[in-house]
């Protein structure tokens, strides 16, 4: 699998999927035919994660091809990430608590042979070993396989979900704090308390076209218990009146300024923020860091073609900006944690319209959010 690092290639991939494969998505989406055959999924998530293309752009393109009824499942999957982000924004302590737990578990499992065998793909479960290698080689995994992987990690290998979530973030091109952390919590049974996901041999064989043998799993295990109840935080997502003479910062989730809600605003200068492993709690693989860097460079080239003053700025150099500036909101995660940790105050956040509107419906479960999707689409498209 190849994920080329440009908006042009992302749009090309979107157009090809809509024209050739979207019609069969609902029927075939749960099948993992292997890394050489991904025609049944869009493979757009690495670009959506980094804002190279956005959710509304994808949905609009799909609705120009097929009706909402035909597209409903695909649109739901696209908006899952918006929902997860909104849910976490309302409960940011889930992320900070996760990092504390992860710090302690790293020390505990540093020399644990079962853990080391798992991350090296040396277990006695063939499909799991294949997915480990696929993650490291392709930096992508089919969504259904991510669920199976997490279930095997937690309930068969009996490893902490926090370490599994870290492994995903380390290697996935589409690694997203909200989707990843909350997805692992869901499999474990603590996102929706008492409701966990157990992978089964028959299900894996059916949806991988019988590609794997030696699938000996724990298929009857209780959910992980975590009785913490996180209070919903009140958040203010209103945008200030923008002044042209200020600087704008773009983080790694907003790498298509020319297609953003703020594309018609004039800023004094745009800085694209590069966050290498020096300032990350979860250290990313060299391939993932390189993927992000290449997308940053593609955005720089695009901005310069439009005669916009811009440059790449390291995350730890933000503190040297001695004037007030704007930031496109980076969401709960590494970049926001850094801004809070360093006590940087001389800026105002700018929020995407889709987040301002959609996050109003993220205070409960996805079933409730799903009922609001037609309303969200009608509002924007």
Order of alpha helices (4+ residues) and beta strands (2+ residues): alpha-alpha-alpha-alpha-alpha-alpha-alpha-alpha-alpha-alpha-alpha-alpha-beta-beta-alpha-beta-beta-alpha-beta-alpha-alpha-alpha
